[in-house]
């Protein structure tokens, strides 16, 4: 992705790069370290192979993920976050904190009824 293709607003830039829920969840899983395609697919549950492949390719193109192919049979491919990909950990931490807080808020509302 080139700089001229990105929106002026930094929030919009982040949303453009992480435009699907799957990308957030792929990052979540890769924050723990390198994973093979099958490990990611299993961890993500309902994602199809095509959707996972598309998202990983998009993330590789934007510089968030590195793909390493081993020359062996059967083929082995591993995915790892780049440094800029790892920097999204703070974004996911903030989302997790907010999500936990929102659940607590809903519990309090339910008790008040």
VENHU-V284292 format. One line per field, one symbol per residue. ss: DSSP state (@ for helix, = for strand, . for the rest). psi: psi as a letter, one per 20 degrees, with the letter a starting at -180 (. if undefined). burial: I if it has 16 or more other C-alpha atoms within 10 Angstrom, else O. A space follows every 50 residues. Layout:
# VENHU-V284292
ss->???
psi->???
burial->???
This chain:
# VENHU-V284292
ss->..@@@....@@@@@@@@...@@@@@@@@@@....==@@@@@@@@....@@ @@@@@@@@@@@...======.....======.@@@@..@@@@@@@@@@@@ @@@@@@@@@@@@.
psi->qqhiiqrhphghgghghliqhhgghggghihiapqrghgggghiejqrgg ggggghgghghijhqqppppnrpqqppqpqqrghghiihhghgggggggg hhggghggghhi.
burial->OOOOOOOOOOOOOOOOIIOOOIIIOIIIIIIOOIIOIOOIIOOOOOOOOO OIOOIIIIIIOOIIIIIOOOOOOOOOOIIIIOOOIIOIIOOIOOOOOOOO OOOOOOOOOOOOO
